[in-house]
Amino acid sequence: MCSYPDDVKEGLDVLGHHYTDFEENIRGANGYLFFATNKVSYQKVAIKFYYGQPGERQHDEPRQLAAIISPNVLQILDAKNINDELSYFVTPFCNEGDIDDLIRSQPSAHRAINVATAICQGVSAIHAKQMVHRDLKPGNIVLDNGIPKIADFGSVRAIEEGKSTTCASRHSILYRPPESFTENQYGKCGDVYQIGLLTYQMLGGKLSYDGEDYLTRKDRIKYKALSDLVDRSILLDDAIESRICDGTLVNFSSLPPWVSSSTKQCLKSLIALNVGDRISMVSEAAARLSRVRSTLCDWRWNDGIASLSQQIEVRPVGGEQYEAFHLGRTGSVRRMQGVSRGTLQQVVNQVSAKQIS
């Protein structure tokens, strides 16, 4: 514990009277995040040190977290000052990582939408307080016993009475909605946009975290010619901004074959380029997602094989052809009757139609 400021070390020394087994979490943003165990209760917790904004807004994040009562928003257990500049707050430790971990696990279609609608519930509680989150990204939503909880409130802002937007956040450029660039404005539909991106990722859509993947051929030549890291970073940010503002950030063809056209249409309504074309209320987003779930079979990837309810698998059989198989409880495998061989998309469509009918 020697790579952070002296006042953070001071805070850790103070907390050492009450907590043990400190472990830094390098994913922590807008501050310094540690996991630790209470010496008396043995409860594992997360401790975030933050500097905040000077003046009255220094403690916005813990105050805003404490004001939201929702099973999908992380609870504040304690908060204290270390000195005039540094403070900390304590929350429960969530044992299943964050949404990035869930994305890497390739959740089933139903699990993805269940998590998305639960996130909507948390965001709805935030909006009820006339606040917007502005930074709903995978690393800011943790999972505890399967329940997603919005955990980082460093970008949350209240919307002034009589207004519908506030200024845009400059955090997490990849998840910023188009209007945050074009108008420097952010409203409740900006949170809807970010929920749409999260849902797209959880359903299996590709969204690279490598800025170089968004460079054009001409940009790549410029990028390689730059030696200054700041100039390189600016070029990458400009490339991502361009993709966001022209509506080419996501690639719907990267979604798995079981993501139906109606599901894609729902996602497009969540992340529409123009605010007027986008779903504007998080309650409507949750309702649309719930309707979509009722029309989807619960497919998922299982070691590269498309699987349905652990009883049906669509396997490659050579020549870019696939077949559907029933898996018996005793380990037996037999071809699925009434489903012909074809491309992955064709076979998945046939199986889904049989299951829904």
TORLUM-752695 format. One line per 8 residues: number of its first residue (from 0); their letters; for each residue x, y, z of C-alpha. Coordinates in steps of 0.05 Angstrom, whole numbers, plus 5000, padded with zeros to 4 digits. Example, Ala and Ser with C-alpha at 12.3 -4.5 7.8 and 13.67 -1.06 7.14 Angstrom:
% TORLUM-752695
0	as	5246,4910,5156 | 5273,4979,5143
//
This chain:
% TORLUM-752695
0	mcsypddv	5000,5000,5000 | 5051,5051,4978 | 5027,5076,4910 | 4975,5126,4933 | 4975,5194,4967 | 4996,5204,5039 | 4926,5223,5062 | 4899,5158,5033
8	kegldvlg	4952,5121,5073 | 4931,5161,5134 | 4859,5140,5122 | 4879,5067,5117 | 4916,5072,5182 | 4854,5101,5216 | 4809,5047,5186 | 4859,4994,5208
16	hhytdfee	4830,5000,5278 | 4764,4972,5252 | 4780,4934,5189 | 4832,4883,5166 | 4853,4846,5102 | 4854,4909,5059 | 4856,4895,4984 | 4859,4949,4931
24	nirgangy	4811,4945,4873 | 4846,4976,4813 | 4779,4981,4776 | 4758,5036,4823 | 4744,5103,4788 | 4739,5174,4814 | 4778,5156,4877 | 4812,5098,4912
32	lffatnkv	4773,5034,4924 | 4791,4979,4974 | 4758,4916,5000 | 4766,4899,5074 | 4736,4858,5130 | 4705,4885,5194 | 4744,4860,5255 | 4682,4852,5297
40	syqkvaik	4626,4829,5250 | 4672,4796,5198 | 4629,4831,5145 | 4667,4844,5081 | 4659,4915,5056 | 4681,4962,5001 | 4714,5028,5022 | 4719,5086,4974
48	fyygqpge	4765,5145,4987 | 4746,5207,4948 | 4765,5281,4943 | 4700,5305,4912 | 4687,5375,4888 | 4708,5433,4933 | 4656,5469,4974 | 4585,5446,4988
56	rqhdeprq	4586,5392,4935 | 4646,5354,4963 | 4602,5299,4992 | 4552,5294,4936 | 4567,5221,4920 | 4554,5190,4989 | 4495,5237,5002 | 4463,5218,4936
64	laaiispn	4475,5144,4947 | 4444,5149,5017 | 4383,5185,4989 | 4364,5129,4941 | 4326,5070,4971 | 4326,5014,4921 | 4348,4940,4919 | 4386,4959,4856
72	vlqildak	4426,5016,4886 | 4485,5002,4932 | 4473,5018,5006 | 4516,5066,5046 | 4539,5036,5113 | 4584,5093,5138 | 4617,5157,5116 | 4671,5201,5149
80	nindelsy	4723,5255,5135 | 4797,5240,5138 | 4816,5314,5131 | 4788,5376,5098 | 4799,5347,5028 | 4795,5271,5034 | 4735,5230,5057 | 4711,5159,5051
88	fvtpfcne	4647,5119,5051 | 4634,5045,5064 | 4586,5000,5026 | 4573,4925,5028 | 4621,4882,4988 | 4587,4851,4928 | 4611,4780,4915 | 4601,4771,4840
96	gdiddlir	4642,4827,4809 | 4610,4876,4761 | 4573,4876,4695 | 4639,4868,4657 | 4648,4801,4693 | 4577,4782,4674 | 4589,4801,4601 | 4652,4757,4599
104	sqpsahra	4611,4698,4626 | 4564,4704,4566 | 4498,4703,4603 | 4436,4672,4573 | 4386,4717,4537 | 4337,4716,4595 | 4391,4731,4646 | 4416,4789,4605
112	invataic	4347,4821,4601 | 4331,4806,4674 | 4393,4844,4695 | 4377,4901,4646 | 4307,4909,4675 | 4334,4908,4746 | 4383,4963,4727 | 4322,5002,4701
120	qgvsaiha	4291,4996,4770 | 4353,5026,4802 | 4356,5082,4752 | 4281,5095,4761 | 4295,5107,4836 | 4349,5157,4817 | 4304,5193,4768 | 4249,5196,4821
128	kqmvhrdl	4296,5243,4859 | 4303,5286,4797 | 4375,5263,4787 | 4411,5230,4729 | 4468,5181,4735 | 4508,5201,4672 | 4558,5143,4678 | 4521,5077,4673
136	kpgnivld	4577,5032,4648 | 4593,4959,4665 | 4646,4975,4718 | 4597,5020,4756 | 4545,4966,4768 | 4563,4908,4815 | 4528,4842,4826 | 4509,4814,4894
144	ngipkiad	4476,4745,4896 | 4452,4756,4825 | 4423,4825,4838 | 4454,4884,4800 | 4468,4946,4843 | 4488,5014,4817 | 4551,5030,4855 | 4586,5092,4831
152	fgsvraie	4552,5160,4840 | 4611,5204,4824 | 4577,5231,4761 | 4506,5238,4788 | 4475,5306,4780 | 4409,5337,4801 | 4365,5368,4747 | 4344,5438,4767
160	egksttca	4271,5451,4778 | 4237,5471,4713 | 4292,5440,4670 | 4296,5372,4636 | 4372,5367,4627 | 4437,5383,4662 | 4508,5390,4634 | 4540,5328,4604
168	srhsilyr	4592,5287,4641 | 4661,5278,4611 | 4671,5210,4643 | 4672,5144,4603 | 4671,5172,4532 | 4650,5104,4503 | 4582,5108,4539 | 4566,5181,4529
176	ppesften	4502,5193,4488 | 4507,5234,4424 | 4474,5296,4454 | 4528,5302,4506 | 4576,5319,4449 | 4531,5359,4404 | 4494,5399,4457 | 4534,5387,4522
184	qygkcgdv	4467,5367,4552 | 4445,5305,4590 | 4375,5285,4610 | 4340,5222,4634 | 4340,5194,4563 | 4416,5196,4567 | 4412,5143,4622 | 4364,5104,4577
192	yqigllty	4417,5106,4522 | 4469,5078,4570 | 4422,5022,4592 | 4413,5005,4518 | 4488,4998,4509 | 4493,4954,4571 | 4436,4910,4546 | 4468,4904,4478
200	qmlggkls	4533,4881,4510 | 4499,4832,4558 | 4461,4801,4500 | 4528,4788,4465 | 4538,4850,4422 | 4611,4871,4412 | 4635,4938,4440 | 4710,4942,4441
208	ydgedylt	4746,4977,4498 | 4807,4987,4454 | 4803,5057,4424 | 4847,5037,4365 | 4790,4993,4340 | 4751,5056,4324 | 4805,5088,4281 | 4796,5094,4206
216	rkdrikyk	4854,5075,4161 | 4875,5148,4155 | 4869,5156,4230 | 4915,5096,4241 | 4969,5129,4200 | 4963,5192,4241 | 4962,5153,4306 | 5026,5115,4290
224	alsdlvdr	5061,5181,4273 | 5044,5211,4341 | 5094,5201,4397 | 5058,5243,4450 | 5010,5201,4492 | 4963,5259,4503 | 4957,5271,4428 | 4944,5197,4418
232	sillddai	4890,5197,4471 | 4856,5258,4439 | 4856,5223,4371 | 4825,5161,4401 | 4772,5201,4437 | 4756,5239,4373 | 4748,5173,4335 | 4700,5146,4387
240	esricdgt	4660,5211,4389 | 4654,5208,4313 | 4626,5137,4316 | 4576,5156,4371 | 4552,5218,4334 | 4542,5184,4267 | 4508,5123,4298 | 4561,5071,4280
248	lvnfsslp	4588,5054,4349 | 4552,4988,4355 | 4547,4931,4305 | 4480,4895,4310 | 4506,4839,4265 | 4553,4819,4322 | 4493,4797,4365 | 4481,4722,4370
256	pwvssstk	4431,4691,4321 | 4377,4683,4374 | 4371,4758,4385 | 4309,4770,4345 | 4292,4829,4299 | 4242,4854,4351 | 4297,4853,4404 | 4344,4891,4358
264	qclkslia	4289,4942,4344 | 4281,4951,4419 | 4356,4962,4427 | 4355,5012,4370 | 4300,5051,4405 | 4341,5053,4469 | 4404,5079,4435 | 4373,5121,4379
272	lnvgdris	4418,5176,4354 | 4366,5231,4360 | 4334,5243,4428 | 4266,5250,4396 | 4270,5179,4368 | 4295,5148,4433 | 4254,5117,4488 | 4252,5175,4537
280	mvseaaar	4229,5143,4603 | 4265,5087,4639 | 4198,5057,4658 | 4181,5049,4585 | 4250,5019,4572 | 4237,4967,4626 | 4168,4951,4597 | 4196,4943,4527
288	lsrvrstl	4251,4897,4551 | 4202,4854,4590 | 4159,4846,4528 | 4220,4827,4487 | 4240,4774,4539 | 4172,4740,4532 | 4187,4728,4458 | 4258,4701,4466
296	cdwrwndg	4281,4631,4481 | 4334,4627,4535 | 4394,4613,4490 | 4466,4621,4512 | 4536,4604,4489 | 4567,4543,4523 | 4640,4533,4502 | 4624,4560,4433
304	iaslsqqi	4561,4517,4425 | 4492,4548,4423 | 4453,4517,4481 | 4381,4521,4503 | 4359,4502,4573 | 4416,4452,4580 | 4374,4404,4538 | 4385,4427,4467
312	evrpvgge	4450,4444,4432 | 4463,4469,4362 | 4530,4441,4340 | 4573,4451,4279 | 4574,4390,4234 | 4623,4415,4181 | 4619,4459,4120 | 4591,4517,4160
320	qyeafhlg	4529,4474,4173 | 4496,4462,4240 | 4448,4412,4270 | 4404,4412,4332 | 4412,4357,4384 | 4372,4335,4445 | 4415,4319,4506 | 4388,4263,4550
328	rtgsvrrm	4397,4260,4626 | 4440,4198,4619 | 4487,4233,4571 | 4454,4208,4507 | 4453,4253,4446 | 4402,4249,4390 | 4384,4294,4331 | 4324,4339,4343
336	qgvsrgtl	4265,4317,4301 | 4233,4367,4254 | 4295,4412,4251 | 4335,4410,4187 | 4409,4423,4179 | 4429,4494,4160 | 4468,4556,4181 | 4471,4572,4255
344	qqvvnqvs	4419,4627,4245 | 4372,4579,4207 | 4377,4523,4258 | 4369,4570,4318 | 4307,4601,4285 | 4276,4532,4274 | 4289,4510,4346 | 4263,4575,4374
352	akqis	4199,4570,4332 | 4187,4500,4359 | 4198,4521,4431 | 4153,4583,4427 | 4096,4549,4389
//
